[in-house]
Amino acid sequence: MSTVPTLAASAAADPVAPGIRAIESEMVALRHHLHAHPELAFEELATSDLVAERLAEWGYEVHRGLGGTGVVGTLRRGAGGRRLGLRADMDALPINENTGLSYASRHAGKMHACGHDGHTATLLAAARHLAAEGVFDGTLNLIFQPAEEGLGGGRRMIEDGLFELFPCDAIFALHNMPGFPVGQFGFKSGSFMASSDTVLITVKGQGGHGSAPHQSRDPVVAAATLILALQTVVARNVDPRDMAVVSVGAIHAGDAPNVIPESVALKLSVRAYRPEVRAQLRERITELAQAQAAALGCVAEVDYHWRYPALVNDPASTEFARQVALDWLGPQGVMENVQALTGSEDFSFMLERCPGSYFIVGNGVGEHHGSGGCMVHNPGYDFNDAILPLAATYWVRLTERFLATAA
């Protein structure tokens, strides 16, 4: 694998730790194995078996079962009281892969389309190196989480006692990010990713024949006006200085052109950065749906699902993580002015319970496979193997600095 040509001279000729470079091909092969055998949320049985076996082989104390298929590996060195958590997600997505890679998914309808195979392999590479050569004083907790993709595996692990069993003074996680230079790291304090809620609205009316609409109460018309009206929530109710998204992603109504159906179902994705805006969106969407339906003789039932809260990075932890990258790679290895993202991430649940930071690593800017530029959640996406040794080295450096041996 080639190194990143733009990294600072302070990182020497090769910024990758020699111990990581020595096992790079092995860890890439492991990543390809994970990619070829994707498992969906809470089904990560073979993946968690592999993770647990490797951690135990390298000398970690292994705990299984948190969140169903979660794995935690603990390594203690010295007498230091500091405790560090590093987290990687393991689940795949229900997508048919079309990359044509030799290690493409062997399971129809399942694909590592977000790079969780790479996140897992990266943390395992760091785990192996730290067990063999790591110099630190304290407790390292490696958290391999199931079901990040929409089902809240992080929350499940917390409910099962994650932080009671494995207390952490700080916790960190990374995500590869297509569209950014390979191997560059990006950090942002405060709100970094949006909350994500799902809303199911059922507009009920009275069906009838399309030739006699006056004898029905048409839920299609009511739903259509509601879809347009929902955009006024962002445009006219939310402070323009705040971020909010209301997207109607699905509409299900009748089957025949000459039949007015009894009901229409809408599915919405709703996002915000601030809790106050998140609550305001729920209130206004509910009110508007019910009022808009009533105005046209229909009834709206609103089923509002609170899902992931906004991801908020602790400022001190984020500056620490950023400084680790700066001291290692210099300014060329760190992205400036990283903007908040409107996607969501269930690491937010962990950050509600423990200070820490979530950051990104560039996966490539081109469109072809070799650069990793294809966006995540796409059937043509693949994690860029070139960032695996760099990100693993970063985990080693962050660990050794956070759990530094006393002089």
Secondary structure in CASP SS format (residue, H / E / C, confidence):
PFRMAT SS
TARGET T0000
AUTHOR 0000-0000-0000
METHOD secondary structure of the structure
MODEL  1
M C 1.00
S C 1.00
T C 1.00
V C 1.00
P C 1.00
T C 1.00
L C 1.00
A C 1.00
A H 1.00
S H 1.00
A H 1.00
A C 1.00
A C 1.00
D C 1.00
P C 1.00
V C 1.00
A C 1.00
P H 1.00
G H 1.00
I H 1.00
R H 1.00
A H 1.00
I C 1.00
E H 1.00
S H 1.00
E H 1.00
M H 1.00
V H 1.00
A H 1.00
L H 1.00
R H 1.00
H H 1.00
H H 1.00
L H 1.00
H H 1.00
A H 1.00
H C 1.00
P C 1.00
E C 1.00
L C 1.00
A C 1.00
F C 1.00
E C 1.00
E C 1.00
L H 1.00
A H 1.00
T H 1.00
S H 1.00
D H 1.00
L H 1.00
V H 1.00
A H 1.00
E H 1.00
R H 1.00
L H 1.00
A H 1.00
E H 1.00
W C 1.00
G C 1.00
Y C 1.00
E E 1.00
V E 1.00
H E 1.00
R E 1.00
G C 1.00
L C 1.00
G C 1.00
G C 1.00
T C 1.00
G C 1.00
V E 1.00
V E 1.00
G E 1.00
T E 1.00
L E 1.00
R E 1.00
R E 1.00
G C 1.00
A C 1.00
G C 1.00
G C 1.00
R C 1.00
R E 1.00
L E 1.00
G E 1.00
L E 1.00
R E 1.00
A E 1.00
D E 1.00
M C 1.00
D C 1.00
A C 1.00
L E 1.00
P C 1.00
I C 1.00
N C 1.00
E C 1.00
N C 1.00
T C 1.00
G C 1.00
L C 1.00
S C 1.00
Y C 1.00
A C 1.00
S C 1.00
R C 1.00
H C 1.00
A C 1.00
G C 1.00
K C 1.00
M E 1.00
H C 1.00
A C 1.00
C C 1.00
G C 1.00
H H 1.00
D H 1.00
G H 1.00
H H 1.00
T H 1.00
A H 1.00
T H 1.00
L H 1.00
L H 1.00
A H 1.00
A H 1.00
A H 1.00
R H 1.00
H H 1.00
L H 1.00
A H 1.00
A H 1.00
E H 1.00
G C 1.00
V C 1.00
F C 1.00
D C 1.00
G E 1.00
T E 1.00
L E 1.00
N E 1.00
L E 1.00
I E 1.00
F E 1.00
Q E 1.00
P C 1.00
A C 1.00
E C 1.00
E C 1.00
G C 1.00
L C 1.00
G C 1.00
G H 1.00
G H 1.00
R H 1.00
R H 1.00
M H 1.00
I H 1.00
E H 1.00
D C 1.00
G C 1.00
L H 1.00
F H 1.00
E H 1.00
L H 1.00
F C 1.00
P C 1.00
C C 1.00
D C 1.00
A E 1.00
I E 1.00
F E 1.00
A E 1.00
L E 1.00
H E 1.00
N E 1.00
M E 1.00
P E 1.00
G C 1.00
F E 1.00
P C 1.00
V C 1.00
G C 1.00
Q C 1.00
F E 1.00
G E 1.00
F C 1.00
K C 1.00
S C 1.00
G E 1.00
S E 1.00
F E 1.00
M E 1.00
A C 1.00
S C 1.00
S E 1.00
D E 1.00
T E 1.00
V E 1.00
L E 1.00
I E 1.00
T E 1.00
V E 1.00
K E 1.00
G C 1.00
Q E 1.00
G C 1.00
G E 1.00
H E 1.00
G C 1.00
S C 1.00
A C 1.00
P H 1.00
H H 1.00
Q H 1.00
S C 1.00
R E 1.00
D C 1.00
P H 1.00
V H 1.00
V H 1.00
A H 1.00
A H 1.00
A H 1.00
T H 1.00
L H 1.00
I H 1.00
L H 1.00
A H 1.00
L H 1.00
Q H 1.00
T H 1.00
V H 1.00
V H 1.00
A H 1.00
R H 1.00
N H 1.00
V C 1.00
D C 1.00
P C 1.00
R C 1.00
D C 1.00
M C 1.00
A E 1.00
V E 1.00
V E 1.00
S E 1.00
V E 1.00
G E 1.00
A E 1.00
I E 1.00
H E 1.00
A C 1.00
G C 1.00
D C 1.00
A C 1.00
P C 1.00
N C 1.00
V E 1.00
I E 1.00
P C 1.00
E C 1.00
S E 1.00
V E 1.00
A E 1.00
L E 1.00
K E 1.00
L E 1.00
S E 1.00
V E 1.00
R E 1.00
A E 1.00
Y C 1.00
R C 1.00
P H 1.00
E H 1.00
V H 1.00
R H 1.00
A H 1.00
Q H 1.00
L H 1.00
R H 1.00
E H 1.00
R H 1.00
I H 1.00
T H 1.00
E H 1.00
L H 1.00
A H 1.00
Q H 1.00
A H 1.00
Q H 1.00
A H 1.00
A H 1.00
A H 1.00
L C 1.00
G C 1.00
C C 1.00
V E 1.00
A E 1.00
E E 1.00
V E 1.00
D E 1.00
Y E 1.00
H E 1.00
W E 1.00
R E 1.00
Y E 1.00
P C 1.00
A C 1.00
L E 1.00
V E 1.00
N E 1.00
D C 1.00
P H 1.00
A H 1.00
S H 1.00
T H 1.00
E H 1.00
F H 1.00
A H 1.00
R H 1.00
Q H 1.00
V H 1.00
A H 1.00
L H 1.00
D H 1.00
W H 1.00
L H 1.00
G C 1.00
P H 1.00
Q H 1.00
G H 1.00
V E 1.00
M C 1.00
E C 1.00
N C 1.00
V C 1.00
Q C 1.00
A C 1.00
L E 1.00
T C 1.00
G C 1.00
S C 1.00
E C 1.00
D C 1.00
F H 1.00
S H 1.00
F H 1.00
M H 1.00
L H 1.00
E H 1.00
R H 1.00
C C 1.00
P C 1.00
G E 1.00
S E 1.00
Y E 1.00
F E 1.00
I E 1.00
V E 1.00
G E 1.00
N E 1.00
G E 1.00
V C 1.00
G C 1.00
E C 1.00
H C 1.00
H H 1.00
G H 1.00
S H 1.00
G C 1.00
G C 1.00
C C 1.00
M C 1.00
V C 1.00
H C 1.00
N C 1.00
P C 1.00
G C 1.00
Y C 1.00
D C 1.00
F C 1.00
N C 1.00
D H 1.00
A H 1.00
I H 1.00
L H 1.00
P H 1.00
L H 1.00
A H 1.00
A H 1.00
T H 1.00
Y H 1.00
W H 1.00
V H 1.00
R H 1.00
L H 1.00
T H 1.00
E H 1.00
R H 1.00
F H 1.00
L C 1.00
A C 1.00
T C 1.00
A C 1.00
A C 1.00
END
